Protein backbone atom coordinates (compact mmCIF):
# COMPACT_ATOMS: atom_id res chain seq x y z
CA UNK A 1 0.00 0.00 0.00
CA UNK A 2 1.38 3.41 -0.95
CA UNK A 3 1.07 6.53 1.17
CA UNK A 4 -1.23 9.37 0.23
CA UNK A 5 -0.22 12.59 -1.49
CA UNK A 6 -0.96 14.43 1.77
CA UNK A 7 1.65 12.38 3.58
CA UNK A 8 4.13 13.09 0.79
CA UNK A 9 3.45 16.83 0.99
CA UNK A 10 4.48 16.79 4.65
CA UNK A 11 7.98 15.65 3.72
CA UNK A 12 10.65 18.27 3.24
CA UNK A 13 10.51 19.43 -0.36
CA UNK A 14 13.69 20.93 -1.85
CA UNK A 15 13.45 24.70 -2.10
CA UNK A 16 13.01 26.46 -5.43
CA UNK A 17 12.43 23.20 -7.27
CA UNK A 18 9.96 21.74 -9.74
CA UNK A 19 7.99 18.70 -8.61
CA UNK A 20 6.99 16.07 -11.14
CA UNK A 21 3.52 14.51 -11.14
CA UNK A 22 3.77 10.94 -12.36
CA UNK A 23 1.03 8.56 -13.41
CA UNK A 24 0.34 5.70 -10.99
CA UNK A 25 -0.29 2.07 -11.98
CA UNK A 26 -2.15 -0.15 -9.50
CA UNK A 27 -1.20 -3.77 -10.19
CA UNK A 28 -4.18 -4.97 -8.11
CA UNK A 29 -6.62 -3.23 -10.46
CA UNK A 30 -8.75 -5.91 -12.19
CA UNK A 31 -9.46 -3.50 -15.07
CA UNK A 32 -6.48 -4.37 -17.26
CA UNK A 33 -7.51 -2.03 -20.07
CA UNK A 34 -7.57 0.91 -17.67
CA UNK A 35 -4.04 0.08 -16.49
CA UNK A 36 -2.85 -0.29 -20.09
CA UNK A 37 -4.27 3.14 -20.97
CA UNK A 38 -2.53 4.74 -17.99
CA UNK A 39 0.78 3.06 -18.70
CA UNK A 40 0.58 4.03 -22.38
CA UNK A 41 0.08 7.67 -21.40
CA UNK A 42 2.93 7.47 -18.88
CA UNK A 43 5.32 5.98 -21.44
CA UNK A 44 4.56 8.74 -23.91
CA UNK A 45 4.62 11.51 -21.30
CA UNK A 46 7.84 10.95 -19.37
CA UNK A 47 8.80 7.27 -19.39
CA UNK A 48 8.47 7.28 -15.58
CA UNK A 49 5.54 6.13 -13.46
CA UNK A 50 4.69 4.76 -10.02
CA UNK A 51 3.62 1.16 -9.42
CA UNK A 52 1.62 0.39 -6.28
CA UNK A 53 0.02 -2.73 -4.80
CA UNK A 54 2.69 -4.82 -6.50
CA UNK A 55 2.67 -7.67 -4.01
CA UNK A 56 5.88 -6.93 -2.07
CA UNK A 57 4.89 -6.04 1.49
CA UNK A 58 6.11 -2.83 3.14
CA UNK A 59 7.43 -4.77 6.13
CA UNK A 60 9.66 -6.84 3.87
CA UNK A 61 10.75 -3.73 1.94
CA UNK A 62 11.75 -2.14 5.24
CA UNK A 63 13.82 -5.24 5.99
CA UNK A 64 15.58 -4.95 2.61
CA UNK A 65 16.45 -1.32 3.33
CA UNK A 66 17.63 -2.23 6.83
CA UNK A 67 19.88 -5.00 5.51
CA UNK A 68 21.22 -2.62 2.85
CA UNK A 69 22.08 -0.09 5.56
CA UNK A 70 23.84 -2.78 7.58
CA UNK A 71 26.16 -3.49 4.67
CA UNK A 72 27.01 0.12 3.87
CA UNK A 73 27.64 0.81 7.57
CA UNK A 74 30.49 -1.73 7.55
CA UNK A 75 34.09 -0.45 7.59
CA UNK A 76 35.42 0.36 4.12
CA UNK A 77 38.10 -2.34 4.37
CA UNK A 78 35.39 -4.95 4.99
CA UNK A 79 33.34 -3.79 2.00
CA UNK A 80 36.41 -3.75 -0.25
CA UNK A 81 36.79 -7.51 0.29
CA UNK A 82 33.70 -7.80 -1.93
CA UNK A 83 34.84 -5.44 -4.68
CA UNK A 84 32.89 -5.82 -7.93
CA UNK A 85 34.27 -8.58 -10.13
CA UNK A 86 34.31 -9.24 -13.89
CA UNK A 87 30.75 -10.62 -13.67
CA UNK A 88 29.54 -7.25 -12.40
CA UNK A 89 28.77 -8.60 -8.94
CA UNK A 90 29.77 -6.97 -5.68
CA UNK A 91 30.67 -3.64 -4.12
CA UNK A 92 31.34 -0.35 -5.95
CA UNK A 93 33.03 2.29 -3.77
CA UNK A 94 32.63 6.05 -3.72
CA UNK A 95 33.50 7.72 -7.08
CA UNK A 96 33.83 4.32 -8.79
CA UNK A 97 31.24 5.28 -11.38
CA UNK A 98 30.71 8.47 -13.35
CA UNK A 99 27.36 8.60 -15.15
CA UNK A 100 27.98 12.02 -16.71
CA UNK A 101 31.74 12.18 -17.23
CA UNK A 102 31.48 15.30 -19.42
CA UNK A 103 30.08 17.43 -16.59
CA UNK A 104 31.39 15.68 -13.46
CA UNK A 105 34.71 16.56 -11.86
CA UNK A 106 34.61 13.41 -9.72
CA UNK A 107 32.65 10.21 -9.97
CA UNK A 108 29.21 9.76 -8.40
CA UNK A 109 28.94 10.46 -4.68
CA UNK A 110 27.51 7.03 -3.97
CA UNK A 111 28.39 3.46 -3.05
CA UNK A 112 26.67 0.48 -4.63
CA UNK A 113 26.33 -3.27 -4.50
CA UNK A 114 25.40 -5.49 -7.47
CA UNK A 115 23.50 -8.78 -7.14
CA UNK A 116 22.46 -10.89 -10.12
CA UNK A 117 20.58 -14.14 -10.59
CA UNK A 118 22.52 -16.75 -8.62
CA UNK A 119 24.10 -19.48 -10.74
CA UNK A 120 26.58 -22.14 -9.61
CA UNK A 121 29.99 -22.10 -11.31
CA UNK A 122 29.29 -25.43 -13.07
CA UNK A 123 26.10 -24.09 -14.73
CA UNK A 124 26.37 -23.93 -18.54
CA UNK A 125 25.41 -20.23 -18.50
CA UNK A 126 28.01 -19.31 -15.89
CA UNK A 127 30.64 -18.72 -18.56
CA UNK A 128 28.57 -15.96 -20.16
CA UNK A 129 28.99 -12.27 -19.21
CA UNK A 130 26.79 -11.18 -16.27
CA UNK A 131 25.95 -14.77 -15.26
CA UNK A 132 27.42 -16.78 -12.41
CA UNK A 133 27.62 -16.86 -8.61
CA UNK A 134 27.22 -13.68 -6.59
CA UNK A 135 29.57 -12.26 -3.98
CA UNK A 136 28.05 -12.48 -0.51
CA UNK A 137 29.10 -10.98 2.84
CA UNK A 138 30.01 -13.51 5.50
CA UNK A 139 27.06 -14.81 7.50
CA UNK A 140 29.14 -14.17 10.61
CA UNK A 141 29.07 -10.45 9.80
CA UNK A 142 25.64 -10.10 8.18
CA UNK A 143 23.37 -13.04 9.03
CA UNK A 144 20.22 -13.31 6.86
CA UNK A 145 21.63 -10.76 4.40
CA UNK A 146 21.88 -13.20 1.50
CA UNK A 147 18.52 -14.76 2.31
CA UNK A 148 16.83 -11.32 2.28
CA UNK A 149 18.43 -10.17 -0.97
CA UNK A 150 17.75 -13.41 -2.85
CA UNK A 151 14.10 -13.32 -1.82
CA UNK A 152 13.80 -9.68 -2.87
CA UNK A 153 15.52 -10.37 -6.19
CA UNK A 154 12.97 -13.10 -6.95
CA UNK A 155 9.95 -11.01 -5.96
CA UNK A 156 11.13 -7.90 -7.83
CA UNK A 157 11.54 -9.95 -11.00
CA UNK A 158 7.90 -11.01 -10.75
CA UNK A 159 6.87 -7.34 -10.46
CA UNK A 160 8.99 -6.52 -13.51
CA UNK A 161 7.27 -9.27 -15.46
CA UNK A 162 3.84 -7.97 -14.43
CA UNK A 163 4.74 -4.46 -15.56
CA UNK A 164 6.21 -5.75 -18.84
CA UNK A 165 2.91 -7.46 -19.67
CA UNK A 166 1.08 -4.13 -19.43
CA UNK A 167 3.77 -2.48 -21.55
CA UNK A 168 3.39 -5.22 -24.16
CA UNK A 169 -0.35 -4.55 -24.37
CA UNK A 170 0.33 -0.81 -24.61
CA UNK A 171 2.48 -1.61 -27.66
CA UNK A 172 -0.36 -3.65 -29.21
CA UNK A 173 1.53 -6.91 -28.59
CA UNK A 174 0.41 -10.10 -26.85
CA UNK A 175 0.63 -9.71 -23.08
CA UNK A 176 3.21 -12.52 -22.83
CA UNK A 177 5.48 -11.08 -25.54
CA UNK A 178 8.31 -10.27 -23.09
CA UNK A 179 7.93 -13.61 -21.28
CA UNK A 180 9.79 -15.45 -24.05
CA UNK A 181 12.90 -17.41 -22.93
CA UNK A 182 15.28 -15.05 -24.73
CA UNK A 183 13.67 -12.09 -22.97
CA UNK A 184 12.23 -12.14 -19.43
CA UNK A 185 11.94 -15.91 -19.40
CA UNK A 186 15.65 -16.01 -18.64
CA UNK A 187 16.79 -12.40 -18.22
CA UNK A 188 19.85 -10.53 -17.10
CA UNK A 189 18.28 -9.06 -13.97
CA UNK A 190 20.36 -6.98 -11.57
CA UNK A 191 19.50 -5.89 -8.06
CA UNK A 192 21.54 -2.88 -7.06
CA UNK A 193 21.73 -1.34 -3.60
CA UNK A 194 22.75 2.34 -3.51
CA UNK A 195 23.95 4.56 -0.68
CA UNK A 196 24.35 8.28 -1.42
CA UNK A 197 26.76 10.29 0.69
CA UNK A 198 25.82 13.33 2.77
CA UNK A 199 26.78 15.72 0.00
CA UNK A 200 24.26 17.70 -2.02
CA UNK A 201 24.80 17.97 -5.75
CA UNK A 202 26.29 21.21 -7.02
CA UNK A 203 25.89 21.09 -10.82
CA UNK A 204 27.73 24.39 -11.33
CA UNK A 205 30.77 22.79 -9.70
CA UNK A 206 30.41 19.42 -11.44
CA UNK A 207 29.37 17.61 -8.25
CA UNK A 208 26.54 15.05 -8.52
CA UNK A 209 25.13 12.25 -6.39
CA UNK A 210 24.58 10.52 -9.74
CA UNK A 211 25.13 12.29 -13.04
CA UNK A 212 22.48 12.65 -15.73
CA UNK A 213 21.91 9.36 -17.54
CA UNK A 214 19.42 6.93 -19.02
CA UNK A 215 19.23 3.24 -18.08
CA UNK A 216 20.34 0.81 -20.77
CA UNK A 217 17.99 -2.08 -20.04
CA UNK A 218 14.32 -2.84 -20.61
CA UNK A 219 12.87 -1.31 -17.42
CA UNK A 220 14.12 -0.35 -13.97
CA UNK A 221 12.20 -0.55 -10.69
CA UNK A 222 13.37 1.98 -8.10
CA UNK A 223 12.51 1.81 -4.41
CA UNK A 224 13.57 4.81 -2.32
CA UNK A 225 13.62 5.94 1.28
CA UNK A 226 11.74 9.09 2.33
CA UNK A 227 14.35 11.52 0.99
CA UNK A 228 13.98 13.52 -2.19
CA UNK A 229 16.81 12.97 -4.66
CA UNK A 230 15.61 11.50 -7.96
CA UNK A 231 15.18 14.07 -10.73
CA UNK A 232 13.93 13.62 -14.28
CA UNK A 233 14.22 15.72 -17.42
CA UNK A 234 11.33 15.32 -19.85
CA UNK A 235 13.22 16.91 -22.75
CA UNK A 236 16.89 15.88 -22.70
CA UNK A 237 17.56 17.94 -25.85
CA UNK A 238 16.27 21.19 -24.36
CA UNK A 239 18.68 24.03 -23.64
CA UNK A 240 18.57 24.73 -20.79
CA UNK A 241 17.29 21.42 -19.49
CA UNK A 242 14.46 21.55 -16.94
CA UNK A 243 14.77 19.07 -14.08
CA UNK A 244 11.90 17.95 -11.85
CA UNK A 245 12.04 16.15 -8.51
CA UNK A 246 10.10 12.89 -8.23
CA UNK A 247 8.43 12.73 -4.78
CA UNK A 248 9.15 9.53 -2.82
CA UNK A 249 6.03 7.40 -2.39
CA UNK A 250 6.12 4.91 0.46
CA UNK A 251 5.58 1.33 -0.66
CA UNK A 252 5.70 2.18 -4.37
CA UNK A 253 8.22 1.58 -7.12
CA UNK A 254 9.24 4.31 -9.51
CA UNK A 255 9.50 2.57 -12.89
CA UNK A 256 11.45 4.00 -15.79
CA UNK A 257 11.94 2.78 -19.33
CA UNK A 258 15.40 1.89 -20.61
CA UNK A 259 17.32 2.30 -23.86
CA UNK A 260 16.47 -1.24 -24.91
CA UNK A 261 12.72 -0.65 -24.78
CA UNK A 262 13.11 2.62 -26.70
CA UNK A 263 14.88 0.73 -29.50
CA UNK A 264 12.43 -2.18 -29.48
CA UNK A 265 9.41 0.15 -29.64
CA UNK A 266 10.97 1.88 -32.67
CA UNK A 267 11.09 5.14 -30.66
CA UNK A 268 7.37 4.96 -29.96
CA UNK A 269 8.23 5.01 -26.27
CA UNK A 270 11.18 7.37 -25.83
CA UNK A 271 13.38 7.47 -22.76
CA UNK A 272 14.12 10.52 -20.64
CA UNK A 273 17.13 11.52 -18.58
CA UNK A 274 17.45 10.98 -14.83
CA UNK A 275 19.88 12.09 -12.14
CA UNK A 276 20.12 12.05 -8.36
CA UNK A 277 21.09 14.83 -6.02
CA UNK A 278 22.13 12.28 -3.39
CA UNK A 279 21.95 14.06 -0.04
CA UNK A 280 22.23 11.06 2.28
CA UNK A 281 19.64 8.77 0.81
CA UNK A 282 19.31 5.08 0.10
CA UNK A 283 17.83 3.58 -3.03
CA UNK A 284 17.33 0.08 -4.36
CA UNK A 285 17.37 -0.43 -8.12
CA UNK A 286 16.14 -3.50 -9.95
CA UNK A 287 17.11 -3.43 -13.62
CA UNK A 288 15.93 -5.97 -16.18
CA UNK A 289 17.61 -6.66 -19.51
CA UNK A 290 17.17 -9.45 -22.01
CA UNK A 291 19.65 -12.10 -22.99
CA UNK A 292 22.16 -11.40 -25.72
Number of C-alpha atoms within 10 A of each C-alpha: 15 15 13 10 11 8 10 15 10 8 13 10 16 12 6 6 10 14 15 17 14 16 17 19 25 19 18 12 12 9 10 14 13 13 22 20 15 18 25 19 16 20 22 13 17 23 25 28 25 23 23 22 16 21 13 17 11 14 9 13 18 13 15 19 18 12 20 23 15 13 19 20 11 13 9 10 8 13 18 14 12 17 17 19 13 9 19 20 24 23 26 22 19 16 14 14 18 20 17 18 14 9 16 20 14 16 20 27 28 26 20 23 25 22 26 24 19 14 14 12 12 10 11 11 13 16 12 10 12 19 23 22 18 21 22 15 17 11 11 7 12 14 12 12 20 18 10 16 20 16 12 19 19 13 14 23 21 16 17 21 18 16 21 20 19 25 25 19 20 21 15 9 13 14 16 16 14 19 18 12 11 13 17 23 14 14 19 20 26 22 26 22 26 24 25 23 18 13 16 17 21 12 14 9 10 16 20 29 31 25 26 21 17 17 18 17 19 24 24 24 25 20 22 24 16 16 19 21 27 22 21 25 21 21 15 17 10 9 7 8 13 13 20 18 22 20 23 22 23 19 21 25 27 22 23 25 26 24 19 17 20 19 14 11 12 9 11 13 25 19 28 24 22 22 23 24 25 26 20 17 21 24 21 22 21 24 26 26 21 18 14 9
